[in-house]
Amino acid sequence: MTRLNLVLLLAVIASALYLVHTQYESRSLFVEVDKAIALSHKLEIENERLQVEKRAQATPLRVEKLAKEQLQMRTSTPAITQYVTVMAPTNAASEARP
């Protein structure tokens, strides 16, 4: 009978230790999940901020200003526009092509 009690006592102690270990692991995993959610939220906010900044940098007025100042570009007018026309190939040139 004493052996049975000793075996049951060891089983209860092992079960208690396993329960404590499982609870510790569960809490650790919960903390990691909470940190991951916080990081995800932080990255989403950063992404939204960068998207807004990107849209602000690509406005037509800003692009035109940079083109004029840094690239010395100017708007096209009919006075400076050059039109290129494509001439139809002659019969001799079209016959020479297979």
N, CA and C atoms as an extended XYZ file, in Angstrom:
294
Properties=species:S:1:pos:R:3:atomname:S:1:resname:S:1:resid:I:1 pbc="F F F"
N         0.824       -1.188        0.000 N   MET     1
C         0.000        0.000        0.000 CA  MET     1
C         0.867        1.249        0.000 C   MET     1
N         1.997        1.176        0.729 N   THR     2
C         2.884        2.321        0.804 CA  THR     2
C         3.490        2.620       -0.568 C   THR     2
N         3.788        1.583       -1.329 N   ARG     3
C         4.342        1.795       -2.668 CA  ARG     3
C         3.321        2.477       -3.575 C   ARG     3
N         2.097        2.070       -3.475 N   LEU     4
C         1.043        2.666       -4.281 CA  LEU     4
C         0.888        4.147       -3.951 C   LEU     4
N         0.915        4.465       -2.653 N   ASN     5
C         0.814        5.867       -2.230 CA  ASN     5
C         2.008        6.669       -2.744 C   ASN     5
N         3.180        6.087       -2.696 N   LEU     6
C         4.389        6.763       -3.173 CA  LEU     6
C         4.313        7.000       -4.677 C   LEU     6
N         3.844        6.020       -5.427 N   VAL     7
C         3.706        6.163       -6.875 CA  VAL     7
C         2.671        7.229       -7.199 C   VAL     7
N         1.565        7.235       -6.503 N   LEU     8
C         0.526        8.257       -6.717 CA  LEU     8
C         1.032        9.653       -6.351 C   LEU     8
N         1.814        9.756       -5.268 N   LEU     9
C         2.387       11.045       -4.868 CA  LEU     9
C         3.331       11.558       -5.945 C   LEU     9
N         4.170       10.690       -6.498 N   LEU    10
C         5.085       11.093       -7.572 CA  LEU    10
C         4.307       11.495       -8.824 C   LEU    10
N         3.222       10.799       -9.110 N   ALA    11
C         2.394       11.148      -10.263 CA  ALA    11
C         1.744       12.514      -10.073 C   ALA    11
N         1.267       12.792       -8.870 N   VAL    12
C         0.649       14.099       -8.592 CA  VAL    12
C         1.697       15.206       -8.698 C   VAL    12
N         2.886       14.983       -8.171 N   ILE    13
C         3.952       15.996       -8.238 CA  ILE    13
C         4.372       16.223       -9.686 C   ILE    13
N         4.521       15.148      -10.451 N   ALA    14
C         4.890       15.297      -11.865 CA  ALA    14
C         3.800       16.036      -12.627 C   ALA    14
N         2.555       15.719      -12.330 N   SER    15
C         1.436       16.404      -12.981 CA  SER    15
C         1.427       17.887      -12.630 C   SER    15
N         1.691       18.220      -11.379 N   ALA    16
C         1.714       19.626      -10.948 CA  ALA    16
C         2.847       20.373      -11.633 C   ALA    16
N         4.025       19.744      -11.720 N   LEU    17
C         5.154       20.396      -12.385 CA  LEU    17
C         4.860       20.605      -13.870 C   LEU    17
N         4.241       19.628      -14.498 N   TYR    18
C         3.884       19.757      -15.911 CA  TYR    18
C         2.867       20.882      -16.101 C   TYR    18
N         1.904       20.995      -15.191 N   LEU    19
C         0.901       22.058      -15.255 CA  LEU    19
C         1.549       23.433      -15.122 C   LEU    19
N         2.472       23.580      -14.192 N   VAL    20
C         3.176       24.854      -14.010 CA  VAL    20
C         3.983       25.191      -15.256 C   VAL    20
N         4.664       24.202      -15.805 N   HIS    21
C         5.460       24.428      -17.014 CA  HIS    21
C         4.565       24.832      -18.194 C   HIS    21
N         3.436       24.186      -18.332 N   THR    22
C         2.502       24.497      -19.415 CA  THR    22
C         1.944       25.900      -19.274 C   THR    22
N         1.601       26.293      -18.053 N   GLN    23
C         1.107       27.659      -17.828 CA  GLN    23
C         2.188       28.690      -18.141 C   GLN    23
N         3.430       28.405      -17.771 N   TYR    24
C         4.537       29.315      -18.067 CA  TYR    24
C         4.712       29.469      -19.571 C   TYR    24
N         4.698       28.367      -20.300 N   GLU    25
C         4.823       28.415      -21.755 CA  GLU    25
C         3.663       29.184      -22.377 C   GLU    25
N         2.472       28.966      -21.858 N   SER    26
C         1.288       29.655      -22.376 CA  SER    26
C         1.420       31.163      -22.183 C   SER    26
N         1.845       31.573      -21.023 N   ARG    27
C         2.027       33.010      -20.755 CA  ARG    27
C         3.124       33.596      -21.639 C   ARG    27
N         4.203       32.856      -21.811 N   SER    28
C         5.291       33.341      -22.672 CA  SER    28
C         4.813       33.519      -24.112 C   SER    28
N         4.054       32.550      -24.605 N   LEU    29
C         3.538       32.656      -25.964 CA  LEU    29
C         2.545       33.796      -26.096 C   LEU    29
N         1.737       34.011      -25.067 N   PHE    30
C         0.787       35.116      -25.101 CA  PHE    30
C         1.515       36.458      -25.160 C   PHE    30
N         2.596       36.590      -24.406 N   VAL    31
C         3.385       37.824      -24.433 CA  VAL    31
C         3.992       38.030      -25.813 C   VAL    31
N         4.496       36.965      -26.435 N   GLU    32
C         5.068       37.079      -27.782 CA  GLU    32
C         4.007       37.489      -28.807 C   GLU    32
N         2.820       36.905      -28.698 N   VAL    33
C         1.734       37.267      -29.613 CA  VAL    33
C         1.350       38.732      -29.409 C   VAL    33
N         1.290       39.171      -28.180 N   ASP    34
C         0.948       40.566      -27.890 CA  ASP    34
C         2.001       41.511      -28.466 C   ASP    34
N         3.273       41.151      -28.338 N   LYS    35
C         4.345       41.970      -28.911 CA  LYS    35
C         4.248       42.004      -30.430 C   LYS    35
N         3.939       40.865      -31.034 N   ALA    36
C         3.819       40.800      -32.495 CA  ALA    36
C         2.655       41.654      -32.987 C   ALA    36
N         1.549       41.635      -32.263 N   ILE    37
C         0.398       42.463      -32.639 CA  ILE    37
C         0.757       43.939      -32.522 C   ILE    37
N         1.456       44.311      -31.457 N   ALA    38
C         1.871       45.706      -31.291 CA  ALA    38
C         2.820       46.133      -32.407 C   ALA    38
N         3.755       45.265      -32.771 N   LEU    39
C         4.685       45.580      -33.860 CA  LEU    39
C         3.944       45.698      -35.183 C   LEU    39
N         2.990       44.819      -35.406 N   SER    40
C         2.195       44.870      -36.630 CA  SER    40
C         1.429       46.186      -36.723 C   SER    40
N         0.844       46.598      -35.620 N   HIS    41
C         0.108       47.868      -35.595 CA  HIS    41
C         1.054       49.038      -35.866 C   HIS    41
N         2.226       48.993      -35.259 N   LYS    42
C         3.212       50.053      -35.462 CA  LYS    42
C         3.649       50.115      -36.928 C   LYS    42
N         3.860       48.958      -37.552 N   LEU    43
C         4.269       48.920      -38.953 CA  LEU    43
C         3.160       49.392      -39.882 C   LEU    43
N         1.919       49.086      -39.545 N   GLU    44
C         0.794       49.577      -40.352 CA  GLU    44
C         0.729       51.100      -40.306 C   GLU    44
N         0.918       51.670      -39.132 N   ILE    45
C         0.903       53.128      -38.996 CA  ILE    45
C         2.052       53.746      -39.780 C   ILE    45
N         3.228       53.146      -39.692 N   GLU    46
C         4.394       53.640      -40.435 CA  GLU    46
C         4.152       53.553      -41.935 C   GLU    46
N         3.542       52.460      -42.383 N   ASN    47
C         3.242       52.294      -43.805 CA  ASN    47
C         2.257       53.362      -44.277 C   ASN    47
N         1.234       53.621      -43.499 N   GLU    48
C         0.269       54.660      -43.866 CA  GLU    48
C         0.943       56.032      -43.937 C   GLU    48
N         1.826       56.308      -42.973 N   ARG    49
C         2.537       57.590      -42.978 CA  ARG    49
C         3.412       57.721      -44.220 C   ARG    49
N         4.094       56.649      -44.580 N   LEU    50
C         4.948       56.693      -45.767 CA  LEU    50
C         4.129       56.826      -47.046 C   LEU    50
N         2.966       56.199      -47.091 N   GLN    51
C         2.108       56.339      -48.270 CA  GLN    51
C         1.635       57.781      -48.419 C   GLN    51
N         1.279       58.407      -47.312 N   VAL    52
C         0.858       59.817      -47.362 CA  VAL    52
C         2.025       60.687      -47.808 C   VAL    52
N         3.203       60.420      -47.280 N   GLU    53
C         4.387       61.193      -47.669 CA  GLU    53
C         4.701       60.995      -49.151 C   GLU    53
N         4.549       59.774      -49.632 N   LYS    54
C         4.797       59.475      -51.043 CA  LYS    54
C         3.820       60.248      -51.928 C   LYS    54
N         2.541       60.262      -51.530 N   ARG    55
C         1.550       61.014      -52.311 CA  ARG    55
C         1.846       62.508      -52.288 C   ARG    55
N         2.336       62.996      -51.158 N   ALA    56
C         2.658       64.423      -51.059 CA  ALA    56
C         3.855       64.776      -51.942 C   ALA    56
N         4.804       63.848      -52.080 N   GLN    57
C         5.987       64.113      -52.887 CA  GLN    57
C         5.684       64.064      -54.382 C   GLN    57
N         4.627       63.394      -54.783 N   ALA    58
C         4.349       63.181      -56.205 CA  ALA    58
C         3.238       64.079      -56.735 C   ALA    58
N         2.963       65.194      -56.088 N   THR    59
C         1.923       66.088      -56.599 CA  THR    59
C         2.405       66.737      -57.896 C   THR    59
N         1.502       67.009      -58.817 N   PRO    60
C         1.911       67.595      -60.099 CA  PRO    60
C         2.642       68.933      -59.945 C   PRO    60
N         2.216       69.760      -59.009 N   LEU    61
C         2.895       71.046      -58.830 CA  LEU    61
C         4.332       70.855      -58.355 C   LEU    61
N         4.554       69.919      -57.451 N   ARG    62
C         5.905       69.679      -56.951 CA  ARG    62
C         6.787       69.104      -58.058 C   ARG    62
N         6.240       68.186      -58.851 N   VAL    63
C         7.012       67.598      -59.946 CA  VAL    63
C         7.377       68.675      -60.960 C   VAL    63
N         6.431       69.542      -61.285 N   GLU    64
C         6.713       70.617      -62.240 CA  GLU    64
C         7.766       71.569      -61.691 C   GLU    64
N         7.684       71.898      -60.410 N   LYS    65
C         8.658       72.796      -59.790 CA  LYS    65
C        10.053       72.187      -59.839 C   LYS    65
N        10.167       70.893      -59.496 N   LEU    66
C        11.473       70.232      -59.537 CA  LEU    66
C        12.002       70.138      -60.963 C   LEU    66
N        11.120       69.902      -61.920 N   ALA    67
C        11.552       69.825      -63.320 CA  ALA    67
C        12.105       71.168      -63.780 C   ALA    67
N        11.474       72.243      -63.388 N   LYS    68
C        11.966       73.573      -63.788 CA  LYS    68
C        13.255       73.937      -63.080 C   LYS    68
N        13.323       73.687      -61.769 N   GLU    69
C        14.482       74.124      -60.992 CA  GLU    69
C        15.697       73.217      -61.184 C   GLU    69
N        15.521       71.919      -61.023 N   GLN    70
C        16.676       71.027      -61.028 CA  GLN    70
C        17.047       70.533      -62.420 C   GLN    70
N        16.065       70.320      -63.271 N   LEU    71
C        16.355       69.792      -64.602 CA  LEU    71
C        16.337       70.856      -65.693 C   LEU    71
N        16.055       72.097      -65.314 N   GLN    72
C        15.971       73.223      -66.248 CA  GLN    72
C        15.033       72.908      -67.410 C   GLN    72
N        13.934       72.290      -67.127 N   MET    73
C        12.945       71.976      -68.155 CA  MET    73
C        11.955       73.136      -68.252 C   MET    73
N        11.267       73.209      -69.357 N   ARG    74
C        10.253       74.244      -69.522 CA  ARG    74
C         9.024       73.623      -70.171 C   ARG    74
N         7.911       74.278      -70.003 N   THR    75
C         6.682       73.748      -70.572 CA  THR    75
C         6.716       73.913      -72.079 C   THR    75
N         6.073       73.000      -72.757 N   SER    76
C         6.088       73.066      -74.222 CA  SER    76
C         5.043       74.057      -74.715 C   SER    76
N         5.420       74.766      -75.738 N   THR    77
C         4.520       75.717      -76.392 CA  THR    77
C         4.560       75.417      -77.887 C   THR    77
N         3.566       75.867      -78.640 N   PRO    78
C         3.608       75.633      -80.090 CA  PRO    78
C         4.829       76.252      -80.755 C   PRO    78
N         5.397       77.306      -80.162 N   ALA    79
C         6.559       77.959      -80.763 CA  ALA    79
C         7.797       77.063      -80.725 C   ALA    79
N         7.925       76.226      -79.698 N   ILE    80
C         9.135       75.395      -79.584 CA  ILE    80
C         8.868       73.934      -79.903 C   ILE    80
N         7.681       73.608      -80.315 N   THR    81
C         7.327       72.236      -80.633 CA  THR    81
C         7.778       71.891      -82.038 C   THR    81
N         8.433       70.768      -82.185 N   GLN    82
C         8.860       70.303      -83.498 CA  GLN    82
C         8.038       69.061      -83.833 C   GLN    82
N         7.427       69.093      -84.996 N   TYR    83
C         6.597       67.970      -85.427 CA  TYR    83
C         7.394       67.125      -86.413 C   TYR    83
N         7.347       65.830      -86.235 N   VAL    84
C         8.062       64.900      -87.090 CA  VAL    84
C         7.023       64.109      -87.868 C   VAL    84
N         7.230       64.049      -89.174 N   THR    85
C         6.311       63.277      -89.998 CA  THR    85
C         7.028       62.060      -90.538 C   THR    85
N         6.299       60.991      -90.685 N   VAL    86
C         6.862       59.754      -91.207 CA  VAL    86
C         6.483       59.676      -92.670 C   VAL    86
N         7.497       59.577      -93.476 N   MET    87
C         7.239       59.505      -94.914 CA  MET    87
C         6.954       58.067      -95.298 C   MET    87
N         6.052       57.887      -96.256 N   ALA    88
C         5.719       56.549      -96.729 CA  ALA    88
C         6.896       56.004      -97.515 C   ALA    88
N         7.183       54.722      -97.379 N   PRO    89
C         8.314       54.152      -98.122 CA  PRO    89
C         8.022       54.147      -99.615 C   PRO    89
N         9.075       54.326     -100.384 N   THR    90
C         8.928       54.321     -101.845 CA  THR    90
C         8.724       52.904     -102.334 C   THR    90
N         8.277       52.785     -103.575 N   ASN    91
C         8.030       51.459     -104.135 CA  ASN    91
C         9.296       50.610     -104.212 C   ASN    91
N        10.435       51.222     -104.552 N   ALA    92
C        11.687       50.484     -104.688 CA  ALA    92
C        12.112       49.916     -103.326 C   ALA    92
N        11.926       50.715     -102.286 N   ALA    93
C        12.318       50.254     -100.951 CA  ALA    93
C        11.384       49.153     -100.469 C   ALA    93
N        10.098       49.259     -100.797 N   SER    94
C         9.167       48.229     -100.353 CA  SER    94
C         9.344       46.946     -101.141 C   SER    94
N         9.817       47.029     -102.430 N   GLU    95
C        10.077       45.833     -103.220 CA  GLU    95
C        11.313       45.105     -102.742 C   GLU    95
N        12.288       45.850     -102.215 N   ALA    96
C        13.544       45.252     -101.778 CA  ALA    96
C        13.329       44.435     -100.500 C   ALA    96
N        12.324       44.743      -99.743 N   ARG    97
C        12.049       44.009      -98.508 CA  ARG    97
C        11.321       42.709      -98.814 C   ARG    97
N        11.690       41.619      -98.191 N   PRO    98
C        11.000       40.354      -98.446 CA  PRO    98
C         9.652       40.296      -97.782 C   PRO    98
